[in-house]
Amino acid sequence: MAAGGLQDLGAGRFALAGELVFATVVPLLAAGERAFAAFAEVEVDLSGVVRVDSAGLALLLEWSLGRRAAGRAITYRQAPEALRTLARIGEVEGLLAEAGTG
């Protein structure tokens, strides 16, 4: 993975950086769920994501669905163009809406 991972910025704010690909998302899934558990609302900055594939999009969907099922919110910010393109193709672009809550 390019230098990165999930970084806690405090107060329910996180930054996700590096590669969101099949080989990197499995540990990130559990790490995010643990990190987000204490917060009703979470914001994740994606500006540090340098490479993404469908597994990366699936990670964000899983986080969103898990948060929603628990009655909690997640917002993604600064999604790179490649991720927005994948979301459009998968017809889940609302997931990455800047004003949305997942």
Secondary structure as GFF3:
##gff-version 3
##sequence-region A 1 102
A	DSSP	beta_strand	5	10	.	.	.	ID=ss1
A	DSSP	beta_strand	13	20	.	.	.	ID=ss2
A	DSSP	alpha_helix	22	36	.	.	.	ID=ss3
A	DSSP	beta_strand	41	52	.	.	.	ID=ss4
A	DSSP	alpha_helix	54	69	.	.	.	ID=ss5
A	DSSP	beta_strand	73	77	.	.	.	ID=ss6
A	DSSP	alpha_helix	81	89	.	.	.	ID=ss7
A	DSSP	three_ten_helix	93	96	.	.	.	ID=ss8
###
